[in-house]
Amino acid sequence: MEFVQQYLQSERLLGLSAGIVGLLSITTGVIFYINKPQFKAFAITMIIIGLIEAGLFITGYFLVNNQANVNKKIAQFEIKKEIFLQTDKIMVNKNLKAFFILKLIYGITFITLAIVLSKVNVKPIYFGIFTALMIHLAAAIVIDTFGERYTKIYKTKIETTLKL
């Protein structure tokens, strides 16, 4: 049961981490907007993306994936352990595929933006927007890498438990 609780807590922490990245993005955007008006496009993009991230992930942390829901899932696990683990194994496999696809999309987009910025003479507004997007794509890749790692560990523990 402990491994289920650890996995659910790690999911919550990843959501909170993404929300904190959003808050840092807002802060960075505001600082640049106030102190460096020549970077207005970058600052506004950081603020907008930060608002979206913070709004979605912090809301998810407190409302959707809160401790009460974690406790509910643990109670379901204790009642019907094998059915819960079989169902979760299917969900985990889907999550691992999603992590791979998301990281692939983020990586391709990041590389494409990097190539565009280095090979094409883009207007300053696009330079600011693309740079902000690249920062967020890099953060998303890092967060998803941790999520994928926790999910793989959880999958291994599910398979080990089901074999017993």
Secondary structure, DSSP 8 states (H G I E B T S, - for coil): -HHHHHHHHHHHHHHHHHHHHHHHHHHHHHHHHHH-GGGHHHHHHHHHHHHHHHHHHHHIIIIIS-HHHHHHHHHHHHHSHHHHHHHHHHHHHHHHHHHHHHHHHHHHHHHHHHHHHHHS---HHHHHHHHHHHHHHHHHHHHHHHHHHHHHHHHHHHHHHHH-
